[in-house]
């Protein structure tokens, strides 16, 4: 397993306030600078910089966890439409060198054109999906959204609707 990178905000405790769901291997956190409401990230705890560095078992667990997170986000934001994206390497728009999957719930007319999500990823550094230049949520707003997502995860788990059957997953 790759070591933690102390300079990476995902490896440090910096991202902890945004975490709403976790497993032994992965975290789900609300994006502090969301492109649209509900924009979350799924990341490995270990400092993987590439999807290709995951073992087959880790890859399966990454996508299974991501699907569980997707169910939470769709229910919390009242939709069944979403975008799911990984940018790997700067040429693809990645600005933080730690593997992360973006999940963005979508609603009718949330952008002038439904397909505008993808061009947002490929615009200049001012608009890039991970850009530090995008407006960030206040700590209070972030906390409110994270609590909503945690409560949604608990309600899905309590209802038996689950994100999925228990596999050692725990809410943050």
DOKE-448586 format. One line per field, with one value per residue (C-alpha): residue number from 1; x, y, z. Coordinates in nm, 2 decimals, decimal comma. Example, Ala and Ser with C-alpha at 12.3 -4.5 7.8 and 13.67 -1.06 7.14 Angstrom:
2
seq	[1; 2]
east	[1,23; 1,37]
north	[-0,45; -0,11]
up	[0,78; 0,71]
***
This chain:
172
seq	[1; 2; 3; 4; 5; 6; 7; 8; 9; 10; 11; 12; 13; 14; 15; 16; 17; 18; 19; 20; 21; 22; 23; 24; 25; 26; 27; 28; 29; 30; 31; 32; 33; 34; 35; 36; 37; 38; 39; 40; 41; 42; 43; 44; 45; 46; 47; 48; 49; 50; 51; 52; 53; 54; 55; 56; 57; 58; 59; 60; 61; 62; 63; 64; 65; 66; 67; 68; 69; 70; 71; 72; 73; 74; 75; 76; 77; 78; 79; 80; 81; 82; 83; 84; 85; 86; 87; 88; 89; 90; 91; 92; 93; 94; 95; 96; 97; 98; 99; 100; 101; 102; 103; 104; 105; 106; 107; 108; 109; 110; 111; 112; 113; 114; 115; 116; 117; 118; 119; 120; 121; 122; 123; 124; 125; 126; 127; 128; 129; 130; 131; 132; 133; 134; 135; 136; 137; 138; 139; 140; 141; 142; 143; 144; 145; 146; 147; 148; 149; 150; 151; 152; 153; 154; 155; 156; 157; 158; 159; 160; 161; 162; 163; 164; 165; 166; 167; 168; 169; 170; 171; 172]
east	[0,00; 0,14; 0,25; 0,06; 0,19; 0,21; 0,18; -0,15; -0,47; -0,65; -0,38; -0,37; -0,65; -0,73; -1,02; -1,17; -1,45; -1,59; -1,60; -1,95; -1,89; -1,59; -1,47; -1,13; -0,99; -1,19; -1,34; -1,63; -1,62; -1,82; -1,63; -1,55; -1,58; -1,86; -1,93; -2,30; -2,48; -2,41; -2,06; -1,87; -1,54; -1,45; -1,08; -0,86; -0,71; -0,38; -0,20; -0,27; -0,20; -0,35; -0,65; -0,40; -0,21; -0,51; -0,50; -0,80; -0,95; -0,90; -1,05; -1,36; -1,39; -1,33; -1,62; -1,85; -1,79; -1,85; -2,18; -2,29; -2,19; -2,38; -2,70; -2,66; -2,60; -2,89; -3,13; -2,99; -3,02; -3,35; -3,25; -3,16; -2,93; -2,56; -2,21; -1,92; -1,57; -1,20; -0,94; -0,59; -0,29; -0,28; -0,35; -0,69; -0,76; -0,64; -0,49; -0,45; -0,23; -0,44; -0,68; -1,04; -1,37; -1,61; -1,98; -2,21; -2,59; -2,77; -3,12; -3,30; -3,18; -2,90; -2,67; -2,79; -2,70; -2,69; -2,36; -2,19; -2,05; -1,78; -1,65; -1,63; -1,36; -1,16; -1,16; -0,87; -0,72; -0,98; -1,26; -1,09; -1,29; -1,03; -0,93; -0,85; -1,00; -1,36; -1,57; -1,55; -1,82; -1,80; -1,73; -2,09; -2,24; -2,00; -2,09; -2,47; -2,43; -2,21; -2,46; -2,74; -2,53; -2,45; -2,82; -2,92; -2,66; -2,80; -3,16; -3,07; -2,89; -3,17; -3,44; -3,27; -3,25; -2,89; -2,63; -2,58; -2,56; -2,31; -1,96; -1,78; -1,88; -1,93; -2,05; -1,79]
north	[0,00; 0,35; 0,56; 0,87; 1,20; 1,46; 1,74; 1,60; 1,75; 1,42; 1,23; 1,49; 1,56; 1,88; 1,71; 1,55; 1,80; 1,72; 1,34; 1,19; 0,83; 0,59; 0,24; 0,10; 0,18; 0,48; 0,81; 1,01; 1,38; 1,68; 1,90; 2,23; 2,41; 2,23; 2,27; 2,21; 2,13; 1,77; 1,75; 1,49; 1,30; 0,94; 0,89; 0,61; 0,66; 0,55; 0,80; 0,65; 0,89; 0,67; 0,44; 0,20; 0,17; 0,00; -0,38; -0,56; -0,60; -0,23; -0,13; -0,34; -0,19; 0,16; 0,14; -0,05; 0,22; 0,49; 0,33; 0,33; 0,70; 0,77; 0,63; 0,85; 1,16; 1,10; 1,05; 1,35; 1,58; 1,44; 1,32; 1,01; 1,19; 1,22; 1,27; 1,05; 1,15; 1,09; 1,33; 1,17; 1,38; 1,76; 1,70; 1,56; 1,85; 1,70; 1,96; 1,75; 1,44; 1,19; 0,96; 1,09; 1,02; 1,32; 1,24; 1,53; 1,49; 1,66; 1,82; 1,96; 2,30; 2,31; 2,43; 2,61; 2,29; 1,95; 1,86; 2,17; 1,96; 1,81; 2,13; 2,27; 2,01; 2,11; 2,49; 2,70; 2,70; 2,95; 2,70; 2,36; 2,13; 2,11; 2,48; 2,67; 2,97; 2,84; 2,98; 2,77; 2,68; 2,84; 2,60; 2,64; 2,56; 2,26; 2,13; 2,16; 1,96; 1,70; 1,64; 1,61; 1,34; 1,16; 1,16; 1,03; 0,75; 0,66; 0,66; 0,44; 0,20; 0,20; 0,15; -0,16; 0,03; 0,06; 0,21; -0,17; -0,46; -0,42; -0,48; -0,31; 0,04; 0,30; 0,66; 0,92]
up	[0,00; -0,08; 0,21; 0,31; 0,16; 0,44; 0,19; 0,04; 0,19; 0,13; 0,33; 0,61; 0,85; 0,64; 0,46; 0,77; 0,83; 0,48; 0,54; 0,55; 0,48; 0,52; 0,49; 0,60; 0,26; 0,13; 0,23; 0,08; 0,13; 0,02; -0,22; -0,04; -0,38; -0,55; -0,92; -0,85; -0,52; -0,41; -0,56; -0,36; -0,39; -0,32; -0,24; -0,12; 0,23; 0,09; -0,13; -0,47; -0,75; -1,03; -1,08; -1,24; -0,91; -0,74; -0,71; -0,86; -0,51; -0,43; -0,77; -0,70; -0,35; -0,48; -0,73; -0,48; -0,23; -0,49; -0,58; -0,21; -0,19; -0,51; -0,35; -0,05; -0,26; -0,50; -0,21; -0,02; -0,32; -0,45; -0,80; -1,00; -1,25; -1,20; -1,35; -1,24; -1,34; -1,27; -1,40; -1,39; -1,45; -1,53; -1,89; -1,79; -1,55; -1,23; -0,99; -0,68; -0,72; -0,52; -0,69; -0,65; -0,82; -0,86; -0,82; -0,91; -0,88; -1,16; -1,20; -1,50; -1,59; -1,33; -1,61; -1,93; -2,13; -1,96; -2,13; -1,99; -1,70; -1,91; -2,06; -1,71; -1,65; -1,95; -1,93; -1,82; -1,47; -1,35; -1,41; -1,36; -1,14; -0,86; -0,89; -0,57; -0,76; -0,74; -0,45; -0,14; 0,12; 0,46; 0,75; 0,87; 0,52; 0,48; 0,82; 0,75; 0,42; 0,57; 0,85; 0,59; 0,40; 0,72; 0,82; 0,48; 0,50; 0,84; 0,72; 0,42; 0,65; 0,91; 0,65; 0,51; 0,19; 0,28; 0,07; 0,04; 0,29; 0,57; 0,46; 0,74; 0,61; 0,87; 0,86; 0,94]
***
